[in-house]
C-alpha cells in the first residue's frame, strides 16, 4: 500500500473518539518495529521524522526510499503516513520535494502574523499535491531539534485563526512538553483544550509530548478532540534499556552476539511492545 496523507485516518479518529499514534523513527529498526506492530494490530499509523533524525538517516529522500520499500517488502496493508515533525519552513519544502505524504510546519516561535502567512502558503502547496499539513500554535515545552518551548497554553482565538486556513490538523500547546515530564509538572490544561475544541470544531487536534502523560489524561484529551498523539522519547527509553540489559548480561560476547542484528533485536522488540501498548491506549487497534 503506498503512503497516504493523514487526513482520512484523522477524520475517522475524530469522529470515532480515538487517536492515531505518531511514532517517530530514527533508523531501520525503529521503522520496521512500528510498521510490523501497526500491521499486526490493524491500526493506522503515522511515522514521524524530525529534521535531526532526517539528517541522521542521510536525508529525506533516503527516508522516503526506506519507508516505501519497507512497506512493500513487509506487505504492509494498513494506512501509513510519513510525516515531518516540527518542521521549519525550509524543512517542510524539502520534505514536500522528497515525497513525504504529510508535513508539520512549526511556526509557533514566530509572531502569530508570520506563523499565519507561512502556514497559509504551505497549506496552498499541500492542497495542490494532496498532502496533509499540521500547524502549531503555542509552543510545546521542552526541546525538539533546537526549538525550545516552555509549555505555554495556546490562545483559542489564534488556534481558530490558523485552523481556518484549512490545515489538516492542529497542534496546540496545553501545558504538554517534549521528553520526560518533571515531578512538579501541573498536568494538561483541559480548560484550554476544551476552549480550543469549541473554536475549531471538527479539526483533529494533536497532542505532542505523549511520553509520560498519565493514561487517564490521555483518554480525557481524546474525549476533548485530540485525534493524533506523538510518541518518541518512550520508544527511545525502552530501546536503550533493552540494549543495556543485553550488553550487561554479556550476551554480546556469546557466540556472534556482537552481530548488530542480534545486538539491536531486544531494543527492537521493546519498541514493538511499547507501540502496541500505546495503540491500545489510544484506541486505534482494528481501525485500519
Order of alpha helices (4+ residues) and beta strands (2+ residues): alpha-beta-alpha-beta-alpha-alpha-beta-alpha-beta-alpha-beta-beta-beta-alpha-beta-alpha-beta-alpha-beta-alpha-alpha-alpha
